Amino acid sequence: MKFAKYSASGNDFALVLASEMENFGGADRAKLAARFCDRREGIGADGFIVINPLVNSDCDFAWDFYNADGSVAAMCGNGARAAAHFANLRGAAGEKTRFLTGAGEIAAQINDDFVSVQLTGYEFQGEFAEMGYKWQLINTGVPHLVTKANLAVFDDLPLADLRRKYNANVNVYDFADGGVKTRTFERGVENETLACGTGMAACFLAARALGLIGDKASVFPKSGEELSLELREGKIFLGGKVRKVFEGVI
């Protein structure tokens, strides 16, 4: 099976076309995902994405997205940017494309290595205090716990406990140097990742609700790469560079 390894601002993925999985026929894709994403004995990735081209549809393709542990995720912002770029290179989509995720339809625009996606809808689902911090639960395609604090706090919080208790990703953000800086503990990876697109979107919305930023801002995840987030006509747009790291056969 041919695959491509991508990095989207530090969030990394293994991607394949569904047609390239013929030799893996009836294999359990969730188990394959966990095997491929393993960083010691596999390709090594935060997620595994299968591109399923569509015909007679307004969308070019649909995806199957698996976290590193094999669990299914409805949405992944950085994965969406990588998927659009990969599908375009493989001839499954144009430079302007629409595709289906478990959370709904995604629109993407590809300009060389810069990919912008219109994310699915979002919802503020509540706020509460825990462990001395004020948290918001924001769904940006998948659920995210968000709190504003010094980023160093991230290393002291029982992140795995919070993730399991609320079945959500856990984010800490701060406003500094004219932008929003974030750190995310991702559900399904069960660890901190270098970037999380939907997590950055949730932090962007939380910071905007506090009046720290306007409708457009630069966001910096753990990787340090700059991404743009914008709220336009009630829709969230996430943009940043993606990089095909290598291709291979497994």
ABEGO torsion letter per residue (X at the ends): XBBBBBBBGGBBBBBBBAAAAAAAEABBAAAAAAAAABAAABAEBABBBBBBBBBGBABABBBBBBBAAGBBBABBAAAAAAAAAAAAAAGABBABBBBBBAAEBBBBBBBEABBBBBBBBBBBAEBBBBGGBBBBBBBAGBBBBBBBBBAAAAAABBAAAAAAAAGBBBBBBBBBGGBBBBBBBBBGAGBBBABBAAAAAAAAAAAAAAGABBABBBBBBAAGBBBBBBBBGGBBBBBEBBBBABBBBX
